[in-house]
């Protein structure tokens, strides 16, 4: 164990919504803990995302435990409001967040119990429990054919997209993806008047996103259906729906052209081939194609062949090691801000019973 190691009961890695919710329950149970985050400020991930982004859920359905959102509860907060809320949350509860602490390794401690958590800046921590809250994956995922595009075509993953001015020229651009981010980015680019080609799977289900829908989801318990139930397994097997209003808005632009799911690159390497059409030569492509797991810094054998954590409701087979904030960790709401609280409470209480 390094000489500079700090002994503490629990280390929470990540100060996003899942990490702060875990911190709240650890504090309520008077447990010694610390929250480590590599960013310069709480909420920095939200603040650094594309400018037109809004939460998928209304404020009243997006609160963390113990502190409702300020302002109009029916609004869909902007990404800057989300960042400010998280920062206020950490300050309100005086949570012990240590910023600028990038965790480089989590490994079993040499003592045989607990874990050694190493950071790039130091110090190192020895903890009985480690709760990984680094988000619903963070390795940008690109299709295998992306490298076949000519170097004249600018390529940008949605994680790096902020505003239309990032993309060169005023000519054709493609947005690839069948999620809400793809629809929002496509509409953002379409407002400039340039031709936008949406490589979007037309079979993706679309649902309204308004107060009535959220009241229905909450009252029926559909957002709380466990993934291991028969209904949860059926829901998991279906593609995630997009917001119907976002899809309708993108379709309303005369300069937007839908080409179906992207399956490859056209012969000259300057455009994309979709299932229902192809693009002309492109100036840029935005890949809104999601993320994959990137947990190679965790040196504990709790991952499957695809790099996904093996867990049940966030708890792994390794004593004291848990995950929060993953898609469908327990229910459909697990990766949403409003779903962070119930998952965090379960994981924190279960860890304390185990150790």
Number of C-alpha atoms within 10 A of each C-alpha: 12 11 7 10 16 16 15 15 18 27 26 27 28 27 31 25 32 33 28 30 29 29 30 24 20 22 16 9 12 9 14 14 21 20 22 23 24 20 16 12 17 27 24 20 18 21 18 15 18 20 17 14 20 20 17 18 20 21 21 18 21 23 25 22 19 11 12 15 20 11 10 11 15 13 15 21 22 17 22 19 18 24 22 16 22 23 18 16 25 20 13 10 14 11 18 16 23 19 16 16 22 18 20 13 18 22 16 18 16 11 10 7 14 22 26 26 24 21 19 13 12 15 14 21 24 27 24 22 25 24 26 23 27 23 21 19 18 14 13 17 16 17 12 9 12 15 12 16 21 16 11 12 17 16 19 17 18 24 20 14 19 17 14 17 11 12 19 12 11 14 15 19 30 28 28 30 23 26 21 20 22 26 26 20 24 30 23 19 21 21 15 13 14 15 22 28 27 28 30 21 19 14 11 13 14 19 13 14 17 16 15 10 12 17 12 12 13 13 10 11 10 16 17 17 19 19 19 15 11 11 13 19 13 11 17 15 9 10 13 14 15 21 18 16 15 21 20 12 13 26 17 12 16 11 16 23 18 22 22 22 21 23 15 19 20 17 11 11 18 19 25 29 19 23 16 13 16 21 23 17 18 22 20 24 24 23 25 26 20 20 16 16 17 14 19 12 12 17 13 15 12 16 16 9 6 8 13 15 19 17 17 15 22 23 22 17 12 14 16 22 24 26 27 30 28 26 15 20 22 24 24 21 22 25 21 22 22 20 26 26 25 19 23 30 17 15 22 24 14 15 19 16 8 10 11
